[in-house]
Amino acid sequence: MTVAVLLIATVAFRLLGLLGVRRFATWRVSAAHGLAVMLVMTASAHFVPGDVTFMPNYDDMVAMVPSFVPFPGFMVYLSGVLELAGAVGLVLEPTRRAAGICLALLFVALLPANVNAAELGLEDVGSPLWQRVPEQVLYIGVALWAAGLRRPSADRPAAVDHQRVPSDQGSGR
């Protein structure tokens, strides 16, 4: 579901760009906003009371936390706040690079919780392990691309050759 939200939001933003909304003139910026939408959705589960059962909730998130992580309840709230902060950072141009890098690190840090949830068979919080790891890799890649660290070669400026050719070369001297 989260991958679908990321993809649909990214395409929707890019379509707005094609309709003239300059903010979404590139796929990279559209993906940054799409990831932000996905993060707002996933972060919301960190704050939903445990008696809400139609979506993942705080209790489900606490159950995902591996036993070696101290203060699991606090960590759930902290990761939710960090996801929301990352979402805000992605939509603001001056902070997009830092937000993308920090989110990539956060996705790496959250991987043990996703693995733990899959190993425990916690069906309320998502997908099987074979799906979770590639999803995390996708999110890391999108976060780094949104940060501008993984730009397509067409976006890269041409390399400048700083070696000078002596002015007398080729003159026959």
ABEGO torsion letter per residue (X at the ends): XAAAAAAAAAAAAAAAAAAGBAAAABAAAAAAAAAAAAAAAAAAAAABBAABAABBBAAAAAAABBAABBGAAAAAAAAAAAAAAAAAAAABAAAAAAAAAAAAAAAAAAAAAAAAAAAAGBAAAEBBAAAAAAAAAAAAAAAAAAAGABBBAAABBBBBBABBBBAABGAGX
